Amino acid sequence: MRTTIDAAGRVVIPKQLRQAASLEPGQELEITEHDGRIEIEPVSDPVQLVERDGFLAAEVADGDAPALTASEVRDLLERTRR
């Protein structure tokens, strides 16, 4: 998909991609640059894994625990689906 940058530097993320990524108006996004590529990732609440009744569950971190990144959560989900 292609889009353009307007005179103010804004980029519109096409609706199909916003829906696929579950992006909502007003949601914070982390934007980074790696080797000439721009990456946009939703900012999420810091979460930690806790064991409950023998299962792992994610809960919002209280600030003392290391936060999981979105990519760590995706990796964990992929490993558990196998």
KENULUM-54189 format. One record per residue: residue in three letters; residue number from 0; x, y, z of N, C-alpha, C, O in turn. Coordinates in nm, 3 decimals, decimal comma. Example, Ala and Ser with C-alpha at 12.3 -4.5 7.8 and 13.67 -1.06 7.14 Angstrom:
<r residuo="ALA" num="0" n_x="1,319" n_y="-0,569" n_z="0,780" ca_x="1,230" ca_y="-0,450" ca_z="0,780" c_x="1,320" c_y="-0,330" c_z="0,780" o_x="1,424" o_y="-0,332" o_z="0,846"/>
<r residuo="SER" num="1" n_x="1,285" n_y="-0,225" n_z="0,708" ca_x="1,367" ca_y="-0,106" ca_z="0,714" c_x="1,290" c_y="0,003" c_z="0,787" o_x="1,341" o_y="0,114" o_z="0,804"/>
This chain:
<r residuo="MET" num="0" n_x="0,084" n_y="-0,118" n_z="0,000" ca_x="0,000" ca_y="0,000" ca_z="0,000" c_x="0,088" c_y="0,123" c_z="0,000" o_x="0,196" o_y="0,124" o_z="0,059"/>
<r residuo="ARG" num="1" n_x="0,042" n_y="0,225" n_z="-0,065" ca_x="0,117" ca_y="0,349" ca_z="-0,069" c_x="0,035" c_y="0,462" c_z="-0,008" o_x="-0,088" o_y="0,462" o_z="-0,014"/>
<r residuo="THR" num="2" n_x="0,107" n_y="0,557" n_z="0,049" ca_x="0,046" ca_y="0,677" ca_z="0,104" c_x="0,146" c_y="0,790" c_z="0,082" o_x="0,255" o_y="0,767" o_z="0,030"/>
<r residuo="THR" num="3" n_x="0,111" n_y="0,909" n_z="0,121" ca_x="0,200" ca_y="1,024" ca_z="0,102" c_x="0,219" c_y="1,097" c_z="0,235" o_x="0,143" o_y="1,078" o_z="0,330"/>
<r residuo="ILE" num="4" n_x="0,320" n_y="1,180" n_z="0,239" ca_x="0,344" ca_y="1,268" ca_z="0,353" c_x="0,292" c_y="1,406" c_z="0,312" o_x="0,328" o_y="1,457" o_z="0,206"/>
<r residuo="ASP" num="5" n_x="0,207" n_y="1,466" n_z="0,398" ca_x="0,155" ca_y="1,599" ca_z="0,362" c_x="0,256" c_y="1,707" c_z="0,399" o_x="0,362" o_y="1,677" o_z="0,453"/>
<r residuo="ALA" num="6" n_x="0,223" n_y="1,832" n_z="0,370" ca_x="0,315" ca_y="1,944" ca_z="0,392" c_x="0,352" c_y="1,960" c_z="0,540" o_x="0,459" o_y="2,014" o_z="0,571"/>
<r residuo="ALA" num="7" n_x="0,266" n_y="1,915" n_z="0,631" ca_x="0,294" ca_y="1,925" ca_z="0,774" c_x="0,373" c_y="1,805" c_z="0,826" o_x="0,405" o_y="1,798" o_z="0,945"/>
<r residuo="GLY" num="8" n_x="0,407" n_y="1,709" n_z="0,737" ca_x="0,484" ca_y="1,593" ca_z="0,777" c_x="0,400" c_y="1,477" c_z="0,827" o_x="0,454" o_y="1,380" o_z="0,879"/>
<r residuo="ARG" num="9" n_x="0,268" n_y="1,485" n_z="0,811" ca_x="0,179" ca_y="1,379" ca_z="0,859" c_x="0,165" c_y="1,269" c_z="0,754" o_x="0,168" o_y="1,294" o_z="0,634"/>
<r residuo="VAL" num="10" n_x="0,151" n_y="1,148" n_z="0,805" ca_x="0,131" ca_y="1,030" ca_z="0,721" c_x="-0,002" c_y="0,967" c_z="0,762" o_x="-0,028" o_y="0,948" o_z="0,880"/>
<r residuo="VAL" num="11" n_x="-0,086" n_y="0,936" n_z="0,664" ca_x="-0,210" ca_y="0,867" ca_z="0,692" c_x="-0,186" c_y="0,717" c_z="0,677" o_x="-0,140" o_y="0,671" o_z="0,573"/>
<r residuo="ILE" num="12" n_x="-0,216" n_y="0,642" n_z="0,783" ca_x="-0,207" ca_y="0,497" ca_z="0,775" c_x="-0,339" c_y="0,449" c_z="0,716" o_x="-0,445" o_y="0,475" o_z="0,774"/>
<r residuo="PRO" num="13" n_x="-0,337" n_y="0,381" n_z="0,602" ca_x="-0,461" ca_y="0,339" ca_z="0,537" c_x="-0,551" c_y="0,257" c_z="0,632" o_x="-0,503" o_y="0,182" o_z="0,716"/>
<r residuo="LYS" num="14" n_x="-0,681" n_y="0,274" n_z="0,615" ca_x="-0,780" ca_y="0,212" ca_z="0,703" c_x="-0,760" c_y="0,062" c_z="0,716" o_x="-0,768" o_y="0,007" o_z="0,826"/>
<r residuo="GLN" num="15" n_x="-0,734" n_y="-0,006" n_z="0,605" ca_x="-0,714" ca_y="-0,151" ca_z="0,608" c_x="-0,600" c_y="-0,191" c_z="0,702" o_x="-0,611" o_y="-0,289" o_z="0,775"/>
<r residuo="LEU" num="16" n_x="-0,491" n_y="-0,114" n_z="0,700" ca_x="-0,378" ca_y="-0,144" ca_z="0,788" c_x="-0,409" c_y="-0,108" c_z="0,933" o_x="-0,371" o_y="-0,180" o_z="1,024"/>
<r residuo="ARG" num="17" n_x="-0,480" n_y="0,005" n_z="0,955" ca_x="-0,520" ca_y="0,042" ca_z="1,092" c_x="-0,608" c_y="-0,066" c_z="1,153" o_x="-0,591" o_y="-0,101" o_z="1,270"/>
<r residuo="GLN" num="18" n_x="-0,702" n_y="-0,118" n_z="1,075" ca_x="-0,790" ca_y="-0,223" ca_z="1,125" c_x="-0,712" c_y="-0,351" c_z="1,153" o_x="-0,733" o_y="-0,415" o_z="1,256"/>
<r residuo="ALA" num="19" n_x="-0,623" n_y="-0,389" n_z="1,063" ca_x="-0,544" ca_y="-0,512" ca_z="1,081" c_x="-0,457" c_y="-0,504" c_z="1,206" o_x="-0,434" o_y="-0,606" o_z="1,272"/>
<r residuo="ALA" num="20" n_x="-0,408" n_y="-0,384" n_z="1,239" ca_x="-0,322" ca_y="-0,366" ca_z="1,356" c_x="-0,400" c_y="-0,322" c_z="1,479" o_x="-0,340" o_y="-0,296" o_z="1,584"/>
<r residuo="SER" num="21" n_x="-0,532" n_y="-0,313" n_z="1,468" ca_x="-0,620" ca_y="-0,270" ca_z="1,579" c_x="-0,579" c_y="-0,133" c_z="1,634" o_x="-0,579" o_y="-0,112" o_z="1,755"/>
<r residuo="LEU" num="22" n_x="-0,545" n_y="-0,041" n_z="1,545" ca_x="-0,509" ca_y="0,095" ca_z="1,586" c_x="-0,636" c_y="0,179" c_z="1,598" o_x="-0,727" o_y="0,169" o_z="1,516"/>
<r residuo="GLU" num="23" n_x="-0,640" n_y="0,261" n_z="1,703" ca_x="-0,757" ca_y="0,345" ca_z="1,731" c_x="-0,716" c_y="0,492" c_z="1,729" o_x="-0,601" o_y="0,524" o_z="1,757"/>
<r residuo="PRO" num="24" n_x="-0,810" n_y="0,582" n_z="1,696" ca_x="-0,779" ca_y="0,726" ca_z="1,700" c_x="-0,730" c_y="0,767" c_z="1,838" o_x="-0,787" o_y="0,726" o_z="1,940"/>
<r residuo="GLY" num="25" n_x="-0,626" n_y="0,848" n_z="1,843" ca_x="-0,571" ca_y="0,895" ca_z="1,969" c_x="-0,473" c_y="0,801" c_z="2,035" o_x="-0,412" o_y="0,836" o_z="2,136"/>
<r residuo="GLN" num="26" n_x="-0,456" n_y="0,681" n_z="1,981" ca_x="-0,365" ca_y="0,582" ca_z="2,039" c_x="-0,221" c_y="0,627" c_z="2,020" o_x="-0,184" o_y="0,678" o_z="1,915"/>
<r residuo="GLU" num="27" n_x="-0,139" n_y="0,608" n_z="2,124" ca_x="0,003" ca_y="0,641" ca_z="2,113" c_x="0,075" c_y="0,538" c_z="2,028" o_x="0,046" o_y="0,418" o_z="2,034"/>
<r residuo="LEU" num="28" n_x="0,171" n_y="0,587" n_z="1,948" ca_x="0,252" ca_y="0,500" ca_z="1,862" c_x="0,399" c_y="0,529" c_z="1,887" o_x="0,437" o_y="0,644" o_z="1,908"/>
<r residuo="GLU" num="29" n_x="0,480" n_y="0,426" n_z="1,884" ca_x="0,626" ca_y="0,439" ca_z="1,892" c_x="0,678" c_y="0,434" c_z="1,750" o_x="0,649" o_y="0,339" o_z="1,677"/>
<r residuo="ILE" num="30" n_x="0,754" n_y="0,535" n_z="1,710" ca_x="0,809" ca_y="0,539" ca_z="1,575" c_x="0,961" c_y="0,534" c_z="1,585" o_x="1,022" o_y="0,616" o_z="1,655"/>
<r residuo="THR" num="31" n_x="1,020" n_y="0,438" n_z="1,515" ca_x="1,165" ca_y="0,423" ca_z="1,517" c_x="1,217" c_y="0,408" c_z="1,374" o_x="1,141" o_y="0,377" o_z="1,282"/>
<r residuo="GLU" num="32" n_x="1,346" n_y="0,430" n_z="1,359" ca_x="1,411" ca_y="0,416" ca_z="1,229" c_x="1,523" c_y="0,315" c_z="1,244" o_x="1,604" o_y="0,325" o_z="1,336"/>
<r residuo="HIS" num="33" n_x="1,527" n_y="0,218" n_z="1,154" ca_x="1,632" ca_y="0,116" ca_z="1,152" c_x="1,678" c_y="0,096" c_z="1,008" o_x="1,600" o_y="0,055" o_z="0,923"/>
<r residuo="ASP" num="34" n_x="1,804" n_y="0,126" n_z="0,982" ca_x="1,861" ca_y="0,103" ca_z="0,848" c_x="1,776" c_y="0,162" c_z="0,737" o_x="1,756" o_y="0,098" o_z="0,634"/>
<r residuo="GLY" num="35" n_x="1,727" n_y="0,283" n_z="0,757" ca_x="1,650" ca_y="0,350" ca_z="0,653" c_x="1,503" c_y="0,311" c_z="0,648" o_x="1,430" o_y="0,361" o_z="0,563"/>
<r residuo="ARG" num="36" n_x="1,459" n_y="0,224" n_z="0,737" ca_x="1,319" ca_y="0,181" ca_z="0,742" c_x="1,253" c_y="0,246" c_z="0,863" o_x="1,312" o_y="0,253" o_z="0,970"/>
<r residuo="ILE" num="37" n_x="1,132" n_y="0,293" n_z="0,846" ca_x="1,056" ca_y="0,351" ca_z="0,956" c_x="0,959" c_y="0,246" c_z="1,007" o_x="0,882" o_y="0,188" o_z="0,930"/>
<r residuo="GLU" num="38" n_x="0,963" n_y="0,222" n_z="1,139" ca_x="0,874" ca_y="0,123" ca_z="1,200" c_x="0,778" c_y="0,195" c_z="1,294" o_x="0,819" o_y="0,281" o_z="1,372"/>
<r residuo="ILE" num="39" n_x="0,651" n_y="0,159" n_z="1,286" ca_x="0,548" ca_y="0,217" ca_z="1,371" c_x="0,488" c_y="0,103" c_z="1,452" o_x="0,444" o_y="0,002" o_z="1,396"/>
<r residuo="GLU" num="40" n_x="0,486" n_y="0,120" n_z="1,585" ca_x="0,437" ca_y="0,015" ca_z="1,672" c_x="0,348" c_y="0,077" c_z="1,780" o_x="0,383" o_y="0,181" o_z="1,835"/>
<r residuo="PRO" num="41" n_x="0,234" n_y="0,015" n_z="1,809" ca_x="0,149" ca_y="0,069" ca_z="1,915" c_x="0,222" c_y="0,066" c_z="2,049" o_x="0,294" o_y="-0,029" o_z="2,079"/>
<r residuo="VAL" num="42" n_x="0,203" n_y="0,170" n_z="2,129" ca_x="0,256" ca_y="0,174" ca_z="2,265" c_x="0,154" c_y="0,103" c_z="2,353" o_x="0,035" o_y="0,132" o_z="2,348"/>
<r residuo="SER" num="43" n_x="0,203" n_y="0,010" n_z="2,431" ca_x="0,111" ca_y="-0,063" ca_z="2,519" c_x="0,153" c_y="-0,045" c_z="2,663" o_x="0,266" o_y="-0,005" o_z="2,692"/>
<r residuo="ASP" num="44" n_x="0,062" n_y="-0,076" n_z="2,753" ca_x="0,094" ca_y="-0,072" ca_z="2,894" c_x="0,201" c_y="-0,176" c_z="2,923" o_x="0,197" o_y="-0,285" o_z="2,865"/>
<r residuo="PRO" num="45" n_x="0,295" n_y="-0,145" n_z="3,011" ca_x="0,396" ca_y="-0,246" ca_z="3,046" c_x="0,327" c_y="-0,364" c_z="3,116" o_x="0,247" o_y="-0,345" o_z="3,208"/>
<r residuo="VAL" num="46" n_x="0,359" n_y="-0,484" n_z="3,072" ca_x="0,299" ca_y="-0,604" ca_z="3,131" c_x="0,409" c_y="-0,697" c_z="3,180" o_x="0,523" o_y="-0,690" o_z="3,136"/>
<r residuo="GLN" num="47" n_x="0,371" n_y="-0,782" n_z="3,272" ca_x="0,461" ca_y="-0,886" ca_z="3,320" c_x="0,385" c_y="-1,017" c_z="3,320" o_x="0,262" o_y="-1,020" o_z="3,328"/>
<r residuo="LEU" num="48" n_x="0,459" n_y="-1,126" n_z="3,310" ca_x="0,398" ca_y="-1,258" ca_z="3,315" c_x="0,395" c_y="-1,305" c_z="3,460" o_x="0,495" o_y="-1,297" o_z="3,531"/>
<r residuo="VAL" num="49" n_x="0,280" n_y="-1,354" n_z="3,501" ca_x="0,266" ca_y="-1,410" ca_z="3,636" c_x="0,200" c_y="-1,546" c_z="3,623" o_x="0,121" o_y="-1,570" o_z="3,532"/>
<r residuo="GLU" num="50" n_x="0,232" n_y="-1,635" n_z="3,716" ca_x="0,172" ca_y="-1,767" ca_z="3,713" c_x="0,047" c_y="-1,766" c_z="3,801" o_x="0,050" o_y="-1,723" o_z="3,916"/>
<r residuo="ARG" num="51" n_x="-0,062" n_y="-1,814" n_z="3,743" ca_x="-0,188" ca_y="-1,825" ca_z="3,816" c_x="-0,247" c_y="-1,964" c_z="3,790" o_x="-0,273" o_y="-1,999" o_z="3,675"/>
<r residuo="ASP" num="52" n_x="-0,265" n_y="-2,040" n_z="3,893" ca_x="-0,325" ca_y="-2,174" ca_z="3,881" c_x="-0,252" c_y="-2,259" c_z="3,778" o_x="-0,315" o_y="-2,336" o_z="3,705"/>
<r residuo="GLY" num="53" n_x="-0,119" n_y="-2,246" n_z="3,772" ca_x="-0,040" ca_y="-2,328" ca_z="3,681" c_x="-0,032" c_y="-2,275" c_z="3,539" o_x="0,029" o_y="-2,340" o_z="3,453"/>
<r residuo="PHE" num="54" n_x="-0,091" n_y="-2,158" n_z="3,512" ca_x="-0,088" ca_y="-2,099" ca_z="3,379" c_x="-0,020" c_y="-1,962" c_z="3,386" o_x="-0,024" o_y="-1,895" o_z="3,489"/>
<r residuo="LEU" num="55" n_x="0,042" n_y="-1,923" n_z="3,275" ca_x="0,099" ca_y="-1,790" ca_z="3,268" c_x="-0,008" c_y="-1,691" c_z="3,225" o_x="-0,087" o_y="-1,718" o_z="3,135"/>
<r residuo="ALA" num="56" n_x="-0,010" n_y="-1,576" n_z="3,291" ca_x="-0,104" ca_y="-1,470" ca_z="3,258" c_x="-0,026" c_y="-1,339" c_z="3,251" o_x="0,071" o_y="-1,321" o_z="3,323"/>
<r residuo="ALA" num="57" n_x="-0,069" n_y="-1,249" n_z="3,165" ca_x="-0,007" ca_y="-1,118" ca_z="3,155" c_x="-0,091" c_y="-1,020" c_z="3,235" o_x="-0,214" o_y="-1,019" o_z="3,227"/>
<r residuo="GLU" num="58" n_x="-0,022" n_y="-0,937" n_z="3,314" ca_x="-0,093" ca_y="-0,833" ca_z="3,389" c_x="-0,011" c_y="-0,705" c_z="3,380" o_x="0,110" o_y="-0,708" o_z="3,357"/>
<r residuo="VAL" num="59" n_x="-0,078" n_y="-0,593" n_z="3,399" ca_x="-0,010" ca_y="-0,464" ca_z="3,392" c_x="0,094" c_y="-0,459" c_z="3,503" o_x="0,064" o_y="-0,485" o_z="3,620"/>
<r residuo="ALA" num="60" n_x="0,216" n_y="-0,424" n_z="3,464" ca_x="0,327" ca_y="-0,421" ca_z="3,560" c_x="0,311" c_y="-0,304" c_z="3,656" o_x="0,257" o_y="-0,200" o_z="3,619"/>
<r residuo="ASP" num="61" n_x="0,359" n_y="-0,323" n_z="3,777" ca_x="0,349" ca_y="-0,218" ca_z="3,879" c_x="0,466" c_y="-0,121" c_z="3,876" o_x="0,476" o_y="-0,034" o_z="3,963"/>
<r residuo="GLY" num="62" n_x="0,553" n_y="-0,135" n_z="3,781" ca_x="0,668" ca_y="-0,046" ca_z="3,770" c_x="0,796" c_y="-0,108" c_z="3,823" o_x="0,904" o_y="-0,067" o_z="3,782"/>
<r residuo="ASP" num="63" n_x="0,786" n_y="-0,206" n_z="3,913" ca_x="0,906" ca_y="-0,270" ca_z="3,967" c_x="0,953" c_y="-0,385" c_z="3,881" o_x="1,072" o_y="-0,419" o_z="3,882"/>
<r residuo="ALA" num="64" n_x="0,863" n_y="-0,445" n_z="3,807" ca_x="0,897" ca_y="-0,560" ca_z="3,723" c_x="0,938" c_y="-0,512" c_z="3,585" o_x="0,890" o_y="-0,409" o_z="3,538"/>
<r residuo="PRO" num="65" n_x="1,028" n_y="-0,586" n_z="3,519" ca_x="1,063" ca_y="-0,547" ca_z="3,383" c_x="0,943" c_y="-0,563" c_z="3,291" o_x="0,871" o_y="-0,663" o_z="3,297"/>
<r residuo="ALA" num="66" n_x="0,922" n_y="-0,465" n_z="3,206" ca_x="0,808" ca_y="-0,467" ca_z="3,115" c_x="0,838" c_y="-0,555" c_z="2,995" o_x="0,952" o_y="-0,562" o_z="2,949"/>
<r residuo="LEU" num="67" n_x="0,736" n_y="-0,622" n_z="2,945" ca_x="0,748" ca_y="-0,699" ca_z="2,821" c_x="0,721" c_y="-0,605" c_z="2,704" o_x="0,632" o_y="-0,520" o_z="2,711"/>
<r residuo="THR" num="68" n_x="0,797" n_y="-0,621" n_z="2,599" ca_x="0,770" ca_y="-0,543" ca_z="2,479" c_x="0,665" c_y="-0,615" c_z="2,395" o_x="0,637" o_y="-0,733" o_z="2,416"/>
<r residuo="ALA" num="69" n_x="0,608" n_y="-0,543" n_z="2,300" ca_x="0,508" ca_y="-0,603" ca_z="2,212" c_x="0,569" c_y="-0,721" c_z="2,136" o_x="0,501" o_y="-0,822" o_z="2,116"/>
<r residuo="SER" num="70" n_x="0,694" n_y="-0,709" n_z="2,093" ca_x="0,756" ca_y="-0,820" ca_z="2,019" c_x="0,778" c_y="-0,941" c_z="2,109" o_x="0,767" o_y="-1,055" o_z="2,063"/>
<r residuo="GLU" num="71" n_x="0,809" n_y="-0,920" n_z="2,237" ca_x="0,823" ca_y="-1,033" ca_z="2,330" c_x="0,689" c_y="-1,104" c_z="2,349" o_x="0,685" o_y="-1,227" o_z="2,355"/>
<r residuo="VAL" num="72" n_x="0,582" n_y="-1,027" n_z="2,357" ca_x="0,449" ca_y="-1,088" ca_z="2,371" c_x="0,415" c_y="-1,167" c_z="2,246" o_x="0,364" o_y="-1,279" o_z="2,256"/>
<r residuo="ARG" num="73" n_x="0,441" n_y="-1,111" n_z="2,128" ca_x="0,414" ca_y="-1,183" ca_z="2,002" c_x="0,494" c_y="-1,312" c_z="1,996" o_x="0,441" o_y="-1,416" o_z="1,958"/>
<r residuo="ASP" num="74" n_x="0,623" n_y="-1,306" n_z="2,032" ca_x="0,708" ca_y="-1,425" ca_z="2,031" c_x="0,653" c_y="-1,531" c_z="2,126" o_x="0,648" o_y="-1,650" o_z="2,092"/>
<r residuo="LEU" num="75" n_x="0,611" n_y="-1,489" n_z="2,244" ca_x="0,555" ca_y="-1,583" ca_z="2,341" c_x="0,428" c_y="-1,647" c_z="2,288" o_x="0,408" o_y="-1,768" o_z="2,303"/>
<r residuo="LEU" num="76" n_x="0,343" n_y="-1,568" n_z="2,227" ca_x="0,220" ca_y="-1,622" ca_z="2,169" c_x="0,251" c_y="-1,724" c_z="2,059" o_x="0,188" o_y="-1,829" o_z="2,052"/>
<r residuo="GLU" num="77" n_x="0,347" n_y="-1,693" n_z="1,975" ca_x="0,385" ca_y="-1,785" ca_z="1,868" c_x="0,438" c_y="-1,916" c_z="1,925" o_x="0,405" o_y="-2,023" o_z="1,875"/>
<r residuo="ARG" num="78" n_x="0,521" n_y="-1,907" n_z="2,029" ca_x="0,575" ca_y="-2,030" ca_z="2,090" c_x="0,466" c_y="-2,114" c_z="2,154" o_x="0,472" o_y="-2,237" o_z="2,147"/>
<r residuo="THR" num="79" n_x="0,367" n_y="-2,052" n_z="2,215" ca_x="0,262" ca_y="-2,128" ca_z="2,281" c_x="0,162" c_y="-2,186" c_z="2,182" o_x="0,091" o_y="-2,281" o_z="2,215"/>
<r residuo="ARG" num="80" n_x="0,156" n_y="-2,132" n_z="2,063" ca_x="0,063" ca_y="-2,183" ca_z="1,960" c_x="0,119" c_y="-2,303" c_z="1,889" o_x="0,044" o_y="-2,372" o_z="1,820"/>
<r residuo="ARG" num="81" n_x="0,245" n_y="-2,331" n_z="1,902" ca_x="0,309" ca_y="-2,443" ca_z="1,831" c_x="0,281" c_y="-2,574" c_z="1,896" o_x="0,326" o_y="-2,678" o_z="1,848"/>
